[in-house]
Amino acid sequence: MRNISVVTQFILLGIPHTEGLEIMLFVLFLSFYIFTLVGNLLILLAIVSSSRLHTPMYFFLCQLSVCDIFFPSVSSPKMLFYLSGNSRAISYAGCVCQLFFYHFLGCTECFLYTVMAYDRFIAICFPLRYSIIMNHKVCAIMAVGTSFFGCIQATFLTTLTFQLPYCGPNEVDYYFCDIPVMLKLACADTSTIEMVGLISVGLMPLSCFLLILTSYSFILCSILQIRSTEGRHRAFSTCSAHLTAILLAFMPVVLIYLQPTPNPWLNAAVQVLNNLVTPMLNPLIYSLRNKEVKCSLKKMLQQGTILSKK
């Protein structure tokens, strides 16, 4: 009878081909992580402290900032922990949690970008009915809905991955637990699950992207009908920040999960972009291109300076 040992912990090998660069990567990633947390907290405080920004668009931006605080926090603390010379081991439960929360927050952001595109569609195409359509109840339902469907998607993907037996090798050739690298360690045939997972992971962002594309097609048609140059410029500037954030969010998903032949180093580089760089850039994108957010930030910082001098 064959002796099968059940895996109770995994060893994170880190980013491929980066041996000897631990200190440099630690400093770089810690800087990204701190800037991400500070930037998104400032956006949150700026919106909460200004009554002028208590509108549906900024409500969803607040939710995005919350996601951008927690999303890099799924993998970054553990990565920084082992890059500083500590243990690379992660418990089985810890690995399950990493995979679940990574996909829960990632899917929530995907749905949130779709909701934000719909919000801009209503604001530009139906400006007179905007406050009626996008009332507090509708905004609350949409906000809860993004998290609810994100949770369903993440639960499905996590269950799909960890219902497999893990009884042999426990070295994860990556810097956190994700579906492709975990399936390689399973002690069973994973071809069917890989196909189902690929369809599920690919179908959700593709559906969101098509809905966003539909919203912006209508928005573009409406903008082109605006006669004044100032009005047209204002409408474009309102949407440009959102479009930039969408491209930064969706491109890594396509590169990581939908490439025909996976490249471990490319995957890791793109994943770092998705986990750390994009959440760090979102506050800059939304604040630098938005006069109202900039004014609120400036006012808040001025008030903080006055209080500190007292």
C-alpha positions, 0 to 999 in steps of 0.5 A: 500500500502506497504511503500518501502524505497530505501537504499541510504547508507550502513553500513560496519560491518567490519571483523566478530568476531573482536570486540574490536580488532580495534586498533590492526587491524588498526596498522596491516593493515596500516603497510601492506598498507604502505609496499604495496605502498612503495614496488610496487613504488620501483619496478616501479622506479627500472624498469623505471630508468634502461634501461636494464629492458625495456623489455616485461617481466618488462613492464608487471611487471610494470603494475602488480605493478600499479594494486597492488598499486590500488587494496588494495586502493579500500577497505583499506582506508575506512577500516582504516577510520572506524577502527580508530573510524570514521563512518562505513557508505558508500554511495550507489555510493561508494559501487558500486565503491568499487565493480566495481574497486575491480573486475576490478583490480582483473580481470585485474591482472588475465588476466595479469598473463596469459599474463605474462605466455605467455611471459615466454612461448615465451621467453623460447620456442622460444628465437630466435623469442622472440623480433619479436613476443613480439614487442612493438605493441603486448605488448601494445595491450596485456596490454590494452587488460587485462584492457579492458576485466577486465573492461567488466567483472567488468561492468557485475558483478556490473550491475548484483549486483546493478540492484537488488532493495535494500530497506530494511536492509543496514548493510553489514556484511563485511569490503567492498562491495562485491557480496556475501554480497550485494546479501543478502541485496537485496529485490528480489530473487537472486538465478538466479543471484547468479548462473550466478555470480558464473559461471562468477566469477568462469569461468574467473579465471579458463580459465586464470589458464588453459591457464597459466597451458598450457603455463607452461607445454610447458615451462617445456618440453622446460626446461627439454630439456636444456642440461646445468645445468646452463641454466636449473637453469636460466630458472627455476629461471625466472619462479619461481617468476611468479608461486609463485605470481600466486598461491598467486593470484588464491588460495584466489579466489577459497576459497572465491567464489567457496566454497560450504558453505561460512564461513564469518570469513574464507572469510574475512581472505582470502580476507585480504590476497588477498587484502593486503598481496599478493600485499605486497609480490609481490615486494618481490617475484619479487625482491628477486628472480631477480638479475636484479631488485635487482641490479637496486634497489641497484643502485637507492638507492645508487644514492638517498643516494648520492643526499641526502648527497649533 
